[in-house]
């Protein structure tokens, strides 16, 4: 279990009405309608360029909505930076100063302390516990640039956890993880939700989406939104990825390419 409990979840974590998001005046996704209750996990599912990252940035307050309404934890996006943790898909590979893994995770506490603030024992416990959860505490003193891609990604997920936020926004967090680390990450997300936090996760992984509370299928438009069992259908996945899905034994999704589709729409 994670050490970050926010009590009994109630209310809405994210609420979007007639929302259009994009860059400048260029709309990437229009007329979004969805809500995410607190203590729940929403997966954003779609191919590259479908709008997943754009929507996450809007929720994080990094992109202003083009039109419509967007509320995050009851306020405008970006109003409460200590209550939201955002892990983007791309990270700088070099730093001016050499950073150890634990230095990177400690950055999560800066929003509460300020750059020159002195961390407390509570801050250090949150940092160490997050690293322990993600299996990187033994790497605490290793320079970040000496770590493998998967190790570095686990450090960055630990950084997001160490924020102690009420809402996690994660963009393809499992992309560089091996099977064992991916299972750890998935368990952690469920534990975070059980502790009263919420999460919005952009993913290509249909298995991960099938285990979430809600799924939003995107293809520069909303293809479907709702409980995974209701929206991860052959028809919806064909519209989203150009693939079809069949349920095998035990409810496992079996994915096949639809050979009659345009190859650019196939799942990466």
Secondary structure, DSSP 8 states (H G I E B T S, - for coil): --S----S--SEEEEEEEEEEEETTEEEEEEEEEEEETT-EEEEE--TTSSHHHHHHHHHTSS--SEEEEEETTB-TTS-GGGEEEE-S---S--SS--BHHHHHHGGGHHHH-TT----HHHHHHHHHHHHHTT-GGGTTSBGGGS-HHHHHHHHHHHHHHT--SEEEEESTTTT--HHHHHHHHHHHHHHHHTT-EEEEEES-HHHHHTSSEEEEESSSEEEEE-HHHH--HHHHHHHHSEEEEE-GGG-EEEEE-TTS-GGGS--
